[in-house]
Amino acid sequence: FFATMPPKLQVTWKWKNDLRKNDERGEAWEPYPSSQSSKIEAAFKKGADTLKLDATYSIDFKNMVQFRNEDNDRQRDVQRVELPAVSPGTWLWKADLRKKGIRQEAWEAYDESVAAKIESAYQQGCTRLKLSDTYSIDLKQMVQYRNDDKNRQRDIQRTEGPKRKGLPPDSPPQVARKKAKAK
């Protein structure tokens, strides 16, 4: 018999950002930035009762809440989410809408900080993500849209593995979630 190693897990911490949104679809939860999430996880593993995140907020691990340092009554739930660790993908947006299909030259990569934010939301199973005051993305429909006009959309896609530099221009990306629409 071969012993199998337990799958490596990636832990993310989230705080409840909107008490009115649907918990079941994950819309009510916002991930902490990865640097804060790592800090929270380290304190949690050490068995700390509380952790002061910054000058404004702390976390109470016993009650799983975030609270204001100056007002303990103002609290929000927090949660620890374990996901299988996977290699990050590359996130692309369709820059040239005149080019049909998945031709490589029609697509542009998001910059690394935005791609990391998208990948984090994708790994956590989020369906929507606000990128900026101008743009949001729908990870279920795999589109980027303008916040002021949801009908103005561009396709997005996630390719597996490392960035695709050095490939021939007609080399199709390996699409992870979205398939071409049948006409």
GIQUIMO-V607565 format. One line per field, one symbol per residue. phi: phi as a letter, one per 40 degrees, with the letter a starting at -180 (. if undefined). A space follows every 10 residues. Layout:
# GIQUIMO-V607565
phi->???
This chain:
# GIQUIMO-V607565
phi->.bcbccccbb bbbbbccacc cccccgccbb ccddcccccc ccccccgccb accacbbbbb cccfbbbccc acccbbcbab bbbccbcccb bbbccbcccc gbddccbbcc cdcccccccc ccccgcbbac caccbbbbcc cfbbbcccac ccbbcbabbc gcdccgcdcc ccccccbcbc ccb
